[in-house]
């Protein structure tokens, strides 16, 4: 397994790199530690200043890679140039990485606050799953076999949800997992999907029964005989706030969601549940593209 880990040398990025190194070691894989030197700096600095800055960043990158190797991980270092999110996603495709690991916070320029974090934009464009680490304590304890990892998977019964569940199935090879699969839907819409008569907003019991049945069938198809808790909730607005609240109730260490990776007008019109979860969830989040289900 090849894990691509982005770093900006902040403490949050150090936590993410530690998680990437531990996972790679457990899976007998490797880590490519990447720092992206932003090309926008070329308009602000002289060529001499740029060369000095590149040298400094490369030295920091080599130092961080050396630190990770002390844990026993196989680590390579790559200094790229360009937009951080685009460079990470492109390099993941070129290098045939299996996973991108990034932190949710770090040295973010004020100009980027309004357009979303690097982590959000990487998850939106990456061809492989993206793990956004918010604190590495739970992951370290899990990787060392000291506790189970509490995971909440958000499902809308789509192909992207199948991809998320298959990815979680792979996590079970690393250590014990407590898995909760949750679905949040609008009852009238679910009644229409199921072909049930009537359009009452109040009669949720019948809808919940069928939705739980479908969720359990989806879990069986993707997780096999794994023990899974199923949660169903109703919402008359966006589902992501309710999913985040369910994750809080379940004390989840990690939320996992599939992503359709909508672009342009379609994304603006339909919104993105995964993007909302990435932006607001207090715990770590993994986004799994439907195309990477295998």
C-alpha positions in Angstrom: 0.0 0.0 0.0 1.3 3.5 -0.9 0.1 6.4 1.3 0.6 9.9 0.1 0.8 12.3 3.1 0.7 16.1 2.6 2.5 18.3 5.0 2.9 22.0 5.7 5.1 21.3 8.7 2.5 22.5 11.2 1.7 20.4 14.4 -1.5 19.3 12.8 0.4 18.0 9.8 2.8 16.2 12.1 -0.1 14.3 13.6 -1.3 13.3 10.2 2.1 12.1 9.2 2.3 10.0 12.3 -1.0 8.3 11.4 0.2 7.7 7.8 3.5 6.2 9.0 1.7 3.8 11.5 -0.8 2.7 8.9 1.9 2.1 6.3 3.9 0.0 8.7 1.0 -2.1 9.7 0.1 -2.7 6.0 3.7 -3.3 5.0 3.4 -0.3 2.7 5.2 3.0 2.3 4.7 6.7 2.7 5.5 9.5 0.3 5.7 12.7 2.3 4.8 15.6 0.1 5.2 19.3 0.6 3.7 21.6 -2.1 5.7 24.8 -2.8 3.0 27.2 -3.9 3.6 28.7 -7.3 1.8 31.9 -6.3 5.0 32.9 -4.5 6.8 33.4 -7.8 5.0 36.6 -8.3 6.0 38.0 -4.9 9.7 36.9 -4.6 12.8 37.2 -6.6 14.4 34.1 -8.2 17.1 34.1 -5.5 14.6 34.3 -2.7 12.6 31.5 -4.3 15.6 29.3 -4.5 16.5 29.9 -0.9 12.9 29.2 0.2 12.9 25.9 -1.9 16.1 24.9 -0.2 14.6 25.6 3.3 11.4 23.7 2.5 13.4 20.7 1.1 15.5 20.6 4.3 12.4 20.6 6.5 10.8 17.9 4.3 13.9 15.7 4.6 14.0 16.3 8.4 10.4 15.2 8.8 10.9 12.2 6.6 13.9 11.2 8.7 11.8 11.5 11.9 9.1 9.2 10.5 11.7 6.6 9.4 12.7 6.2 13.0 9.3 4.6 13.7 10.2 1.9 11.2 8.2 3.2 8.2 9.5 3.3 4.7 9.3 7.0 3.7 10.2 9.0 0.6 10.1 12.8 0.3 8.8 14.8 -2.6 8.8 18.6 -3.0 6.2 19.7 -5.6 5.2 23.1 -6.9 1.7 24.4 -7.8 -1.6 24.6 -6.0 -1.5 22.3 -3.0 -4.9 20.6 -3.6 -4.4 20.1 -7.3 -0.7 19.0 -6.9 -1.6 16.4 -4.3 -4.5 15.0 -6.3 -2.5 14.9 -9.5 0.5 13.3 -7.8 -1.7 10.6 -6.2 -2.9 9.6 -9.7 0.6 9.7 -11.2 2.2 7.7 -8.4 -0.7 5.3 -8.1 -1.2 6.0 -4.4 -3.9 4.1 -2.5 -4.7 6.8 0.0 -4.1 10.5 0.7 -3.6 11.6 4.3 -3.8 15.3 5.3 -4.6 17.4 8.3 -7.6 19.6 8.5 -5.8 22.7 9.9 -2.4 24.2 9.3 -0.7 27.1 7.7 -3.7 28.3 5.6 -3.4 31.7 3.9 -6.3 34.0 4.7 -7.2 34.2 1.0 -8.1 30.5 1.2 -10.6 30.7 4.1 -13.5 31.7 1.8 -12.9 28.9 -0.8 -12.5 26.0 1.6 -9.4 24.3 3.1 -6.8 22.4 1.2 -8.2 19.2 2.8 -11.7 19.9 1.4 -10.5 20.6 -2.1 -8.2 17.5 -2.1 -11.1 15.3 -1.1 -13.3 16.8 -3.8 -10.8 16.1 -6.6 -8.7 13.1 -5.4 -9.1 9.9 -7.4 -8.3 7.9 -4.2 -9.7 8.0 -0.7 -8.7 11.0 1.4 -8.3 10.7 5.2 -8.5 14.1 7.0 -6.9 13.7 10.4 -8.1 15.8 13.4 -6.0 14.5 16.2 -4.0 11.3 16.0 -4.4 9.9 19.6 -7.3 7.5 18.8 -5.5 6.3 15.6 -2.3 5.6 17.5 -4.0 3.7 20.3 -5.9 1.7 17.7 -2.8 0.9 15.5 -1.0 -0.3 18.7 -3.9 -2.6 19.5 -4.9 -0.8 22.7 -8.5 0.0 21.7 -11.1 -0.4 18.9 -11.7 2.4 16.4 -15.2 3.9 16.6 -16.3 4.5 13.0 -19.6 6.1 11.7 -20.3 5.5 8.1 -22.8 7.8 6.4 -24.9 6.0 3.8 -27.5 7.2 1.2 -27.6 3.6 -0.2 -25.8 4.8 -3.3 -22.7 3.4 -5.1 -20.5 6.0 -3.2 -21.8 4.6 0.1 -20.9 1.1 -1.1 -17.4 2.4 -1.8 -17.2 3.9 1.8 -18.3 0.6 3.3 -15.7 -1.4 1.3 -13.0 0.9 2.5 -14.1 0.4 6.1 -14.0 -3.3 5.5 -10.3 -2.9 4.6 -9.7 -1.0 7.9 -10.7 -4.1 9.8 -7.5 -5.7 8.7 -5.6 -3.1 10.7 -7.4 -3.6 14.0 -10.7 -4.0 15.7 -13.4 -1.5 14.6 -16.8 -0.6 16.1 -18.9 0.2 13.1 -22.1 2.3 13.0 -23.9 2.9 9.7 -26.2 5.8 9.7 -28.7 7.2 7.2 -30.5 10.5 7.3 -33.3 11.1 4.9 -36.5 13.1 4.3 -39.5 10.8 5.0 -41.6 11.9 2.0 -38.7 11.3 -0.4 -38.1 7.9 1.1 -41.7 7.0 0.7 -41.5 7.9 -2.9 -38.3 5.9 -3.4 -39.8 2.9 -1.8 -43.1 3.2 -3.7 -45.2 3.4 -0.5 -48.6 5.0 -0.7 -49.4 8.3 1.0 -47.2 11.4 1.6 -47.6 11.9 5.3 -44.7 13.7 7.0 -45.6 12.1 10.3 -45.8 8.4 9.6 -42.0 7.7 9.8 -42.2 4.2 11.4 -42.9 2.4 8.2 -40.2 4.3 6.3 -37.7 3.6 9.0 -38.4 -0.1 8.9 -37.7 -0.4 5.2 -34.7 1.9 5.4 -33.1 -0.2 8.2 -33.8 -3.3 6.0 -32.0 -1.7 3.0 -29.1 -0.5 5.2 -28.5 -3.9 6.7 -28.6 -5.5 3.2 -26.0 -3.0 2.0 -23.8 -3.7 5.1 -24.1 -7.4 4.4 -23.0 -7.0 0.8 -20.0 -4.8 1.6 -18.9 -5.8 5.1 -19.8 -9.5 5.2 -20.5 -10.8 8.7 -19.1 -7.8 10.5 -21.1 -6.7 13.5 -22.7 -3.4 12.6 -25.1 -1.0 14.4 -27.6 0.7 12.2 -29.0 4.2 12.8 -31.8 5.9 10.9 -32.9 9.5 11.3 -35.2 11.9 9.6 -34.3 15.4 8.5 -36.1 18.1 6.6 -33.0 19.9 5.5 -29.4 19.0 4.7 -28.4 15.6 6.1 -24.8 16.4 7.1 -25.6 18.3 10.4 -27.7 15.3 11.5 -25.0 12.8 10.5 -22.4 14.8 12.5 -24.7 14.9 15.5 -25.1 11.1 15.3 -21.3 10.7 15.1 -21.1 12.8 18.3 -23.6 10.6 20.0 -21.8 7.5 19.0 -18.5 9.1 20.2 -17.0 8.3 16.7 -13.3 8.7 16.2 -13.8 8.7 12.4 -16.6 9.5 10.0 -16.5 7.8 6.6 -18.5 9.0 3.6 -18.6 8.3 0.0 -18.3 11.2 -2.4 -19.9 11.8 -5.8 -17.2 14.5 -6.5 -19.7 16.7 -8.3 -18.2 19.6 -10.1 -19.2 23.1 -11.4 -22.9 24.0 -11.5 -24.0 20.6 -10.3 -22.1 20.9 -7.1 -23.4 24.4 -6.5 -27.0 23.4 -7.1 -27.0 20.0 -5.2 -24.4 20.9 -2.6 -22.1 18.2 -1.1 -22.8 16.2 2.0 -19.2 15.1 2.2 -18.0 18.7 1.9 -20.3 19.8 4.7 -19.1 17.0 6.9 -15.4 17.8 6.1 -16.0 21.4 7.0 -17.9 21.0 10.3 -17.2 17.6 11.8 -15.0 17.8 14.9 -13.6 14.3 14.4 -11.4 12.8 11.6 -13.1 12.2 8.3 -12.4 9.9 5.3 -13.9 10.6 1.9 -14.1 7.7 -0.5 -14.8 8.4 -4.2 -17.3 6.0 -5.8 -14.7 5.3 -8.6 -12.2 3.9 -6.1 -14.6 1.2 -4.7 -12.3 -1.6 -5.7 
